[in-house]
Amino acid sequence: MIVAIDGPAGAGKSSVARLVAARLGARYLDSGAMYRCVALASIEDPQHSPAQLAQALRIALGDRVLLDGRDVTAAIRAPAVSERASVLATDPAVRAALVAHQRELIATGDWVAEGRDIGTVVAPHAELKIYLTASPEERIRRRGADGGEAAAELADRDRRDLGRLHSPLKPASDARLLDTTNLTLDQVVAQVVELAQATRRPT
């Protein structure tokens, strides 16, 4: 079974997906970490195009994120890497390489996959699709920032995600919309787990 969780930056996708996967005994796919790995590699290796790097890099996801065997769990969360990843996510060649890898990963077994195009592009066949959202103010708070600069950064990120030509951010037509603004993390996880258990096909 595949549970696809999409939504904008700061909606809580990573936290929710990780906990839902643990509750369901499924594996967790953090697609954003893959784009961050390509971003980090492109900063460190400007001699190769991001598309070339996306095709060649060995990315391992789990409790730690490994890039060609190196632990980059903390490094890919640096602000410069986050900003670079958001830009590279609009590159169709980078997206094509990473989508192919993501599809390979989730081809077998139970997965909870999160990102911005899981339900629409990566796994349109997912048994359960969730689209998480929250108010801009709440999304800024969750990202540990405040003020006009943070709001402008989030608005810019949203414009890129929503306006890109390839795989724009949008809910799948059959996605369950879940506004998490006034919900705790535990409440969101409980709702998604309940939906997944109700959806899970008999074995």
C-alpha positions as CSV (number, residue, x, y, z in Angstrom):
1,M,0.0,0.0,0.0
2,I,1.2,3.5,-0.8
3,V,0.0,6.5,1.2
4,A,0.9,9.7,-0.7
5,I,1.2,12.9,1.3
6,D,1.5,16.2,-0.6
7,G,1.3,19.9,0.4
8,P,3.2,23.2,0.5
9,A,6.3,24.0,2.6
10,G,5.6,24.1,6.3
11,A,2.3,22.1,6.1
12,G,3.8,19.3,8.3
13,K,4.3,16.7,5.6
14,S,7.6,15.3,6.9
15,S,6.6,15.1,10.5
16,V,3.3,13.5,9.7
17,A,4.6,11.1,7.1
18,R,7.4,9.8,9.3
19,L,5.0,9.1,12.2
20,V,2.3,7.6,10.0
21,A,4.9,5.3,8.5
22,A,6.0,4.2,12.0
23,R,2.4,3.6,13.0
24,L,1.6,1.6,9.9
25,G,4.8,-0.4,9.9
26,A,5.6,1.1,6.4
27,R,8.7,2.6,4.9
28,Y,9.1,6.4,4.7
29,L,10.0,8.3,1.5
30,D,11.2,11.8,2.0
31,S,11.3,13.1,-1.6
32,G,12.4,16.6,-0.4
33,A,15.6,15.1,1.0
34,M,16.4,13.8,-2.4
35,Y,16.1,17.2,-4.0
36,R,18.2,18.6,-1.1
37,C,20.9,16.1,-1.8
38,V,21.1,17.2,-5.4
39,A,21.2,20.8,-4.3
40,L,24.0,20.1,-1.9
41,A,25.9,18.2,-4.5
42,S,25.4,21.0,-7.1
43,I,26.8,23.5,-4.6
44,E,29.8,21.4,-3.9
45,D,30.4,20.3,-7.5
46,P,29.5,23.2,-9.9
47,Q,31.4,21.4,-12.7
48,H,28.5,19.1,-13.4
49,S,25.0,20.0,-14.2
50,P,22.3,19.3,-11.5
51,A,20.6,16.9,-14.0
52,Q,23.9,14.9,-14.3
53,L,24.3,14.8,-10.6
54,A,20.6,13.7,-10.1
55,Q,21.2,10.8,-12.4
56,A,24.6,9.7,-10.9
57,L,24.2,10.3,-7.1
58,R,23.6,7.4,-4.7
59,I,21.0,8.6,-2.2
60,A,20.0,6.4,0.7
61,L,17.1,7.4,2.9
62,G,16.3,6.2,6.4
63,D,17.0,7.5,9.9
64,R,20.0,9.2,8.3
65,V,20.4,10.6,4.8
66,L,23.4,9.3,2.9
67,L,24.8,10.9,-0.2
68,D,27.3,8.6,-1.9
69,G,27.8,7.0,1.4
70,R,28.4,10.3,3.3
71,D,26.0,11.3,6.1
72,V,24.4,14.6,5.0
73,T,21.4,14.5,7.3
74,A,22.3,17.9,8.8
75,A,24.0,19.4,5.8
76,I,21.0,19.2,3.6
77,R,19.0,21.3,6.0
78,A,21.2,24.4,5.7
79,P,19.3,27.5,4.4
80,A,21.4,27.8,1.3
81,V,20.7,24.1,0.4
82,S,17.0,24.5,1.0
83,E,16.9,27.6,-1.3
84,R,18.9,25.8,-4.0
85,A,16.6,22.7,-3.7
86,S,13.5,24.8,-4.3
87,V,15.1,26.2,-7.4
88,L,16.2,22.8,-8.7
89,A,12.8,21.4,-8.2
90,T,11.7,23.5,-11.2
91,D,14.3,21.8,-13.5
92,P,12.5,19.2,-15.6
93,A,15.6,17.1,-16.1
94,V,16.3,16.9,-12.3
95,R,12.7,16.1,-11.6
96,A,12.6,13.3,-14.2
97,A,15.7,11.7,-12.7
98,L,14.5,11.8,-9.2
99,V,10.9,10.8,-10.0
100,A,12.3,7.7,-11.8
101,H,14.3,6.8,-8.7
102,Q,11.3,7.4,-6.4
103,R,9.2,5.1,-8.5
104,E,11.8,2.4,-8.2
105,L,11.9,2.7,-4.5
106,I,8.1,2.5,-3.9
107,A,7.5,-0.3,-6.5
108,T,7.3,-2.9,-3.8
109,G,6.2,-3.0,-0.2
110,D,4.2,-0.5,1.9
111,W,5.3,3.1,1.8
112,V,4.3,6.5,3.1
113,A,5.7,9.0,0.6
114,E,5.7,12.7,1.0
115,G,6.5,15.6,-1.3
116,R,4.8,18.0,-3.7
117,D,3.9,15.7,-6.6
118,I,3.6,12.3,-5.0
119,G,-0.1,11.8,-5.6
120,T,-0.1,13.5,-9.0
121,V,3.1,12.3,-10.7
122,V,5.2,9.9,-8.7
123,A,2.5,7.6,-7.5
124,P,-0.9,8.5,-9.1
125,H,-1.9,4.9,-8.3
126,A,-1.5,5.4,-4.5
127,E,-4.3,3.8,-2.6
128,L,-4.6,6.9,-0.3
129,K,-3.7,10.4,-1.2
130,I,-3.6,13.2,1.4
131,Y,-3.1,16.9,0.7
132,L,-2.0,18.8,3.8
133,T,-2.2,22.5,4.1
134,A,-2.2,25.2,6.8
135,S,-2.5,29.0,7.0
136,P,0.7,30.9,6.0
137,E,1.1,32.2,9.5
138,E,1.0,28.7,10.9
139,R,3.4,27.4,8.3
140,I,5.9,30.1,9.1
141,R,5.6,29.3,12.8
142,R,6.3,25.7,12.2
143,R,9.4,26.5,10.2
144,G,10.7,28.3,13.3
145,A,10.7,31.8,11.7
146,D,8.7,34.9,11.9
147,G,8.6,38.4,10.4
148,G,8.2,39.9,6.9
149,E,11.3,38.3,5.5
150,A,10.1,34.8,6.4
151,A,6.7,35.5,5.0
152,A,8.3,36.8,1.7
153,E,10.4,33.7,1.5
154,L,7.5,31.3,2.0
155,A,5.4,33.2,-0.6
156,D,8.3,33.0,-3.1
157,R,8.6,29.2,-2.4
158,D,4.8,28.8,-2.9
159,R,5.0,30.7,-6.2
160,R,7.7,28.5,-7.5
161,D,5.9,25.3,-6.4
162,L,2.6,26.3,-7.8
163,G,3.8,28.0,-10.9
164,R,6.4,25.6,-12.3
165,L,5.6,24.1,-15.7
166,H,6.6,20.5,-14.7
167,S,4.8,18.8,-11.8
168,P,3.3,21.9,-10.2
169,L,2.1,21.6,-6.7
170,K,-1.6,20.8,-6.6
171,P,-3.9,18.3,-4.9
172,A,-4.6,15.1,-6.8
173,S,-8.2,15.0,-8.0
174,D,-8.9,12.2,-5.5
175,A,-6.9,13.5,-2.6
176,R,-8.3,14.0,0.9
177,L,-7.7,17.6,1.8
178,L,-6.7,18.2,5.4
179,D,-6.2,21.7,6.9
180,T,-3.8,21.2,9.8
181,T,-3.8,24.8,11.0
182,N,-5.7,24.2,14.2
183,L,-4.7,20.5,14.7
184,T,-1.9,19.1,16.8
185,L,0.6,16.8,15.1
186,D,-0.9,13.8,17.0
187,Q,-4.3,14.7,15.7
188,V,-3.2,14.9,12.1
189,V,-1.3,11.6,12.4
190,A,-4.3,9.9,14.0
191,Q,-6.6,11.1,11.2
192,V,-4.2,9.9,8.4
193,V,-3.6,6.5,10.1
194,E,-7.4,6.0,10.5
195,L,-7.9,6.8,6.8
196,A,-5.0,4.4,5.8
197,Q,-6.4,1.6,7.9
198,A,-9.8,2.1,6.4
199,T,-8.3,2.1,2.9
200,R,-5.8,-0.7,3.2
201,R,-6.7,-3.6,0.9
202,P,-7.3,-7.0,2.5
203,T,-4.3,-9.3,2.1
